[in-house]
Amino acid sequence: GELVETPQTMVDAAQTVTLSADSSADTAEAATLLLNKPAGCSGQDLFALLTEANRFADDASGIRMLRRHFQRLDYLMPLDDAASGLVVLTQDWRVRRHLQESGASLEQEFVVEVSGEPSPWAMPKLTHGLVYEGRSLPPAKVSWQSEQRLRFAIKDVRLGQMATMCSLVGLKAEQIRRLRIGRVGLSKMPEGQWRYLPANQRFCLLCRA
């Protein structure tokens, strides 16, 4: 009844070794995990959330949770510590390479809770015309969801950029939340929970992930 993952584990005469009925000799797929990061969570606190208790109940991947799935994970396309929402943690070199090389071309969706009075022409400037860290920002799709909430569909987002964009048009970003990277979204996954990225789900139409 005990799952053993450590090679060369000693077994005594009173123990019985049973091979799982769904075992396969095929090489196991490297894991990619999607986490709904809480605001203020970073570093080791981020990885500490990857427990069975925090696994999304509607994770439909069918993958059994194993210790090896949580080793040597790279945190890609990171969020600001104060932000929340979708982050990617992967062991898969194909996912790592794709997001490192093509991540800037993937559209990301954010909702930002703001306070303050926007300056004149705030929306046109947010859409196109701002500069961050000496770089002219690419065009973005920006809309008001309510009097205090902005929605951004934007590419090539750098750390600190969303808050700075708001401040440049007279607004203060109170909360920043990422909902989507490319075609992969949070769906209904609660904050602080995670799920596996299934092999058939892709960040873009033509890529491996």
Summary of the structure (lengths in Angstrom):
residues: 209
radius of gyration: 20.6
end to end distance: 35.0
largest distance: 79.2
contacts: 520
relative contact order: 0.22
helix: 19%
strand: 28%
